[in-house]
Amino acid sequence: MNAQDLISKLGGPSKVGRLLGIRPQAVSLWVTKTRVPAERVPTLIRLAREQGLNVSPEEFRSDVDWAALR
């Protein structure tokens, strides 16, 4: 699943922005650039899992060594 798919399944940029306390335009930019800021990935993963979506941080930022953070 990519960022665009996840944001859509979570209710779109407006809802995700509201859940994260940021502007929807910032979330839309993630979709446009196809890159979610690394510091936002853990929260997105938590929100996705709360909705029953099975996602991993590597799907959004494969350049980060998530194993080192676990």
C-alpha contacts under 8 A as a table, 3 or more apart, distances in Angstrom:
res1	aa1	res2	aa2	distance
1	M	5	D	6.01
1	M	6	L	6.60
1	M	55	V	7.17
1	M	59	E	6.64
2	N	5	D	5.37
2	N	6	L	6.32
2	N	34	T	7.93
2	N	59	E	6.52
2	N	60	F	6.47
3	A	6	L	5.17
3	A	7	I	6.02
3	A	30	W	7.34
3	A	31	V	6.13
3	A	34	T	6.53
3	A	35	R	7.37
3	A	36	V	7.06
3	A	60	F	6.40
4	Q	7	I	5.27
4	Q	8	S	6.08
4	Q	31	V	5.24
4	Q	34	T	7.52
5	D	8	S	5.15
5	D	9	K	6.15
6	L	9	K	5.04
6	L	10	L	6.10
6	L	48	A	7.42
7	I	10	L	5.07
7	I	11	G	6.42
7	I	12	G	5.19
7	I	13	P	6.33
7	I	16	V	6.75
8	S	11	G	5.28
8	S	12	G	4.52
8	S	13	P	7.45
9	K	12	G	7.01
10	L	15	K	7.31
10	L	16	V	6.60
10	L	47	L	7.79
10	L	48	A	7.00
10	L	51	Q	7.77
11	G	14	S	7.55
11	G	15	K	5.52
11	G	16	V	6.73
12	G	15	K	5.64
12	G	16	V	6.18
13	P	16	V	5.13
13	P	17	G	5.75
13	P	24	P	4.98
13	P	25	Q	7.31
13	P	27	V	5.33
13	P	28	S	5.76
14	S	17	G	5.15
14	S	18	R	6.17
14	S	23	R	7.57
14	S	24	P	4.70
14	S	27	V	7.90
15	K	18	R	5.04
15	K	19	L	6.16
15	K	24	P	7.65
16	V	19	L	5.02
16	V	20	L	6.13
16	V	24	P	7.23
16	V	27	V	7.21
17	G	20	L	5.13
17	G	21	G	5.78
17	G	22	I	4.81
17	G	23	R	5.32
17	G	24	P	4.67
17	G	26	A	7.59
17	G	27	V	6.20
18	R	21	G	5.01
18	R	22	I	6.25
18	R	23	R	7.26
18	R	24	P	7.39
19	L	22	I	7.89
20	L	43	T	7.86
22	I	26	A	7.04
22	I	27	V	7.94
23	R	26	A	5.50
23	R	27	V	7.04
24	P	27	V	5.10
24	P	28	S	6.20
25	Q	28	S	4.94
25	Q	29	L	6.15
26	A	29	L	5.08
26	A	30	W	6.62
27	V	30	W	5.18
27	V	31	V	6.82
28	S	31	V	5.21
28	S	32	T	6.34
29	L	32	T	4.89
29	L	33	K	5.95
29	L	34	T	7.97
30	W	33	K	5.22
30	W	34	T	5.43
30	W	35	R	5.16
30	W	36	V	5.21
30	W	37	P	7.78
31	V	34	T	4.77
31	V	35	R	6.87
31	V	36	V	7.84
35	R	60	F	6.95
35	R	61	R	7.34
36	V	40	R	6.80
36	V	41	V	6.74
36	V	60	F	6.46
36	V	61	R	7.19
37	P	40	R	5.47
37	P	41	V	6.76
38	A	41	V	5.34
38	A	42	P	7.93
38	A	61	R	6.70
38	A	64	V	7.61
39	E	42	P	6.92
40	R	43	T	5.60
40	R	44	L	6.32
41	V	44	L	5.06
41	V	45	I	6.07
41	V	57	P	6.27
41	V	60	F	7.21
41	V	61	R	7.88
42	P	45	I	5.09
42	P	46	R	6.23
42	P	57	P	7.08
43	T	46	R	5.04
43	T	47	L	6.18
44	L	47	L	5.08
44	L	48	A	6.04
45	I	48	A	5.07
45	I	49	R	6.11
45	I	55	V	6.54
45	I	56	S	6.77
45	I	57	P	6.74
46	R	49	R	5.19
46	R	50	E	6.17
47	L	50	E	5.12
47	L	51	Q	6.52
48	A	51	Q	5.15
48	A	52	G	6.48
48	A	53	L	5.12
48	A	54	N	7.18
48	A	55	V	7.10
49	R	52	G	4.86
49	R	53	L	4.99
49	R	54	N	6.13
49	R	55	V	7.30
50	E	53	L	7.37
55	V	59	E	7.16
56	S	59	E	5.69
56	S	60	F	7.71
57	P	60	F	5.56
57	P	61	R	6.28
57	P	62	S	7.58
57	P	66	W	7.16
58	E	61	R	5.14
58	E	62	S	4.55
58	E	63	D	7.91
58	E	64	V	7.56
58	E	66	W	7.21
59	E	62	S	6.36
61	R	64	V	5.84
62	S	65	D	7.52
65	D	68	A	5.66
65	D	69	L	7.16
66	W	69	L	5.14
66	W	70	R	6.47
67	A	70	R	5.23
